[in-house]
Amino acid sequence: MTRSKNRGFSLLEVLIALMIFSVGLLGLAGLMVVSVKTNNGAYQRTQAAFLAQSMVDRMRANSMGVWGGNYNATVPGGSNPTCPCTVAQLAQRDLYWWGQELTNFLPNPAATVRCVNNNNVGVNDRRRPPYNGTCTMTITWTEGSLDRAATGPGSQTFTWVFQP
């Protein structure tokens, strides 16, 4: 009686197939880790843009405070004044709550707002100052690095120059 050589898989063939499958799964797991980190970074950039727009809307509602220099500040920080508010107190309140939002939505945030009035209209004229000035808003936060050789988190920056 003669035995056929093509009777089934050998143990070696099964082990090789299992090894190839395992390497493929490890690659897929690595791809998933990079995907999650990238999505988290995109989420943080979206939050920074949303929070910047929120502050710009507050500044547009208080243009006298903008051109009076009341929004020129570093955030988070400051205090929350009770209102009814003066123009300066409203700016201080806006900056305080904006700082709270930054802290809630971004890791280790810091922000600065600097406005320059390029006209000769005084802020006490009780009329809306013309839009001849610009404001620069910069938001920074830390983000985990995608580079495995890097030892620490990376710093991300969102900068916006606008006219309120």
C-alpha positions in Angstrom: 0.0 0.0 0.0 1.4 3.4 -1.0 0.9 6.5 0.9 0.1 9.8 -0.8 2.4 12.8 0.0 -0.4 15.3 -0.5 -2.5 14.1 2.4 -2.8 17.4 4.4 -1.0 20.4 5.9 2.1 19.9 7.8 2.7 21.6 11.2 5.4 23.8 9.6 3.0 25.2 7.0 0.4 26.0 9.6 3.0 27.8 11.8 4.2 29.8 8.8 0.6 30.8 7.9 -0.1 31.8 11.5 3.1 33.9 11.7 2.2 35.8 8.5 -1.3 36.4 9.8 0.0 37.6 13.1 2.4 40.1 11.4 -0.5 41.4 9.4 -2.6 41.9 12.5 0.2 43.8 14.3 0.5 46.1 11.3 -3.2 46.7 11.4 -3.0 47.5 15.2 -0.2 50.0 14.6 -2.3 51.6 11.9 -5.2 51.9 14.3 -3.0 53.6 16.9 -1.8 56.2 14.4 -5.4 56.7 13.2 -6.6 57.4 16.8 -3.8 59.9 17.4 -4.4 61.7 14.2 -8.2 61.9 14.8 -7.5 63.3 18.3 -5.2 65.9 16.9 -7.8 66.9 14.3 -10.4 67.2 17.1 -8.1 69.5 19.1 -7.5 71.7 16.1 -11.2 71.9 15.5 -11.8 72.8 19.1 -9.2 75.6 18.9 -10.8 77.0 15.8 -14.3 76.9 17.4 -13.0 78.5 20.6 -11.2 81.3 18.6 -14.4 82.0 16.7 -16.3 82.2 20.0 -13.9 84.8 21.4 -14.1 86.8 18.2 -17.9 86.9 18.4 -17.6 88.2 22.0 -15.1 90.8 20.9 -17.3 92.0 18.1 -20.1 92.5 20.6 -17.8 94.8 22.7 -15.9 96.8 20.1 -15.4 99.7 22.5 -13.5 97.2 24.8 -11.5 95.9 21.9 -10.2 99.3 20.8 -9.8 100.4 24.4 -7.2 97.6 24.8 -9.2 95.7 27.3 -8.9 92.4 25.4 -5.1 92.5 25.1 -4.3 89.7 27.5 -2.8 86.3 28.1 -5.3 83.6 28.8 -6.2 81.5 30.9 -6.0 83.8 33.9 -7.8 86.7 35.5 -11.0 86.8 37.5 -14.7 86.8 36.8 -16.2 90.2 37.7 -19.9 90.4 38.7 -22.1 92.2 36.2 -23.7 94.6 35.3 -20.3 95.4 33.8 -18.4 98.3 32.4 -16.8 97.9 29.0 -13.5 96.9 30.7 -15.2 94.5 33.1 -17.1 92.8 30.2 -13.8 92.2 28.4 -12.3 90.8 31.6 -15.3 88.5 32.0 -15.1 87.4 28.4 -11.4 86.6 28.8 -12.0 84.7 32.0 -14.8 82.5 30.6 -12.8 81.9 27.4 -9.9 80.8 29.5 -12.2 78.3 31.2 -13.3 76.9 27.9 -9.8 76.6 26.6 -8.8 74.7 29.8 -11.8 72.4 29.4 -11.3 71.5 25.7 -7.5 71.7 25.1 -4.5 70.1 27.0 -2.2 72.7 28.6 -3.6 75.7 26.7 -2.2 79.2 26.6 -3.6 82.0 24.5 -2.8 85.7 23.7 -4.9 88.4 22.1 -3.3 91.6 20.9 -5.3 94.3 19.1 -3.8 97.4 17.3 -6.0 100.4 16.6 -4.8 102.0 13.3 -7.0 105.0 13.4 -7.3 108.3 15.3 -10.9 107.8 16.6 -11.0 107.8 20.3 -12.7 104.9 22.1 -14.7 107.4 24.2 -16.5 108.9 21.2 -19.6 106.7 21.9 -19.7 105.7 18.3 -18.5 102.5 16.9 -14.8 102.8 16.0 -14.1 102.1 12.3 -12.6 98.7 11.4 -9.2 100.1 10.8 -7.4 97.9 13.3 -6.4 94.3 13.5 -6.3 91.7 16.3 -4.0 88.7 16.5 -5.1 85.7 18.5 -2.7 82.9 19.2 -3.7 79.6 20.9 -1.1 77.0 21.9 -1.6 73.5 23.4 0.3 70.3 23.8 -0.4 67.3 21.7 1.0 63.8 21.9 3.7 63.2 19.2 3.2 60.7 16.3 6.9 60.3 16.1 7.9 57.3 18.3 11.4 58.6 18.6 10.2 61.9 20.2 10.4 62.0 24.0 7.8 64.5 24.8 4.5 66.0 23.6 4.5 68.4 20.6 3.2 71.9 20.7 0.5 73.0 18.4 -0.3 76.6 17.5 -3.4 78.2 16.1 -2.9 81.9 15.0 -5.6 84.1 13.5 -5.3 87.7 12.4 -8.7 89.4 12.1 -10.7 92.6 12.2 -13.4 92.6 14.8 
